[in-house]
Amino acid sequence: MVNIAHDETLTPNADVVFEATGVPQALKQCFDCVRPGGKIVQVGMLPAGDITLDLARLVTREVDYLGSFRFLDEITEAVNVLAAGTDLGPMLTHTFDVRDAETAFHTAHDRTISNKVMLQFVSEREP
């Protein structure tokens, strides 16, 4: 597994490549490292609208491009993790009170300043 966020280099001729960021440039890089006859699995949600890709490379190199919607049964597990009081701090960039939901959604939309944004529906209670 290669994580280019940690300056690891892409592996050429990979059998399967997962694009998990939803960033069009990252998808373009997947084309560079998948082997002929390999598979690219799109897990990250790409932005709405058109993006430019050299799809001829999929055809001439016989690469399979698969979509994988990542939310099916995970919501129940996620709610259970939250209910258990698991510390989510390491993965959150912002937390907003539900009354500030509009600001939260604007923040979440801007990938230059946020990663995971959480809405808080109840106030912190003192023991």
C-alpha positions, 0 to 999 in steps of 0.5 A: 500500500502506497500513501503519497501523502507521506511522500511515498512514490507510486508503484508502477504496474500495480494489479489494483489501484484504489483512488480514495481521495476523490481528487481528480489529479489523484485519479489521473495518477492512478492511470500512471501506476496501474498495469495493463489489464489491471483494475482501478477502484474509485472509492473517493467521491469525485466532485460534481461536474465534468473532469478531464481524463484520458479514457483512451488509456483505459481502452488501449491498456484494457484497464477495468475502472470500477466504482465502489460506493463506500457507505452501505452498512457502515452507518450503524457501526459509525453510530455505535462508535460515536455512542461509545464515546470513541475519541474522534479528535485525531480525524476531525478538523472542525466541530460545529454546533448544529445551530452553525450547520450552514457554516459547517457545510461551507467549511466541509466543502472547502478541502483546503481548510478541512478534512472531516467536519462534525456537527454536534447535536447535544451540548457537552454535559458535565458529570 
